[in-house]
Amino acid sequence: MDRSEFRASFAEKFSSLVALSSNPFVMSDPKIRFYAGAPFTSSDGQALGTLCVVDTVPRQLSPHQGNALLALSRQVQAQFELRKHLIELRSALARHSGDLNFKGHCSQ
């Protein structure tokens, strides 16, 4: 993996991590034993979330799988940004349409 590896967090021995060992999903069903997460942010750096993979069996990601997880998190980030831009465009269009309707009524 390249330097983006540092953006992803991988914990193969999930239940041995002190912060997570008391998590109900680790202690009882589904008894998670593997976690891999790749964070995604907004274009201005605001944390939006983490794309996670969990399993009940201890695993280890290969470099290829780690890169794939990072690529998927970038796709999730891109989808969030596209949705944000679509909402902004629809809002601007609605405002613009309202302005056109108002001007049309004034000229009659």
N, C-alpha and C positions, 0 to 999 in steps of 0.2 A: 504494500500500500504506500501511497505517497504521503505528503504532509497532512492531507485531509484526514488521515488516520487518527490524528489527535482530536478531531471533532467528534469521533464516534467513541462510545464507551462500550467495552465488551467485558462481561463478567461471566466466565465459564463456571466458576465455583460460586454460584449465586448465593447459596444458603450460607456460605462461610463469611460473607460480608456482614460486618457488625450492623451497619445501618439497615440492611435488608433482612437480617435473620429473624426479626420479629414480625415481618410483614405477614399478614394472614394468608396471602396467596402462596407464600413459601412454607409456612408452618402447617397449613391444612390445604384441602383441595383448592386449586388443582396441583399443589405442591410443585411450583415452578423451580426448575433447577438450571435453567439457562436463560440468559437475557443478553440481547445485543440491541443497542439503540444508536440512532444517528439523528442528531438534532437538526431542526430547520428553523430559519429565522426569516423575518421580513427583509425587504431590500434595505431598510434603514437599520438593520441589526437587532430589531426587537425579537426576543425569543417567542416562537409560536408553538413549539411542541417538539416531540421526538417520535420518529418512526421506530417502532420496537418490534422485535421478534422474540417470542418466549417459547419455551418448551419444558416439558416435564422430565426430560432426559438431559443430563449434562452433555454439552456439545462444545466444539471449538470451530470458529469460523475460519475458513481458508482465506488467504488474501483476496482471491477472486470474489468470494461471498461477501467479504467486508466492503470491497469496492462496489459490488452490486447494491448493498444496503445503502451506501452513501449516495449512489446514483439515484436510487428510488427516493431518498429523502430530498434530493435536489428537485426531482419531479414533483413531489408533494409541495415543495416550496413554490415552484413555478405555477402550479395549479392555484394555490392561494393567491399569488400575485395576479394571475389572470382574472380570477374572480373579483378581486379588489378593483382592478381596472375596469372590468365590465360594469360593476356597480357604479363606479364614478362616471363612466360614459353614459349609462342610462340616466343617471341623475342630471348630468349636464344636458342631455337631450331633452329630458322632461322640462327643465328650466327654459331651454331654448324654445321648445314648442310652446310653452306658456307665453313667452315673450312675443312670439309670432302671432298667437291668437289674440293677445291683448292689442298689439299694433293693428291687427286686422279689424278689430271691433272699433278702434278709435278712428280709423279712416273712413268708416261707413257713415 
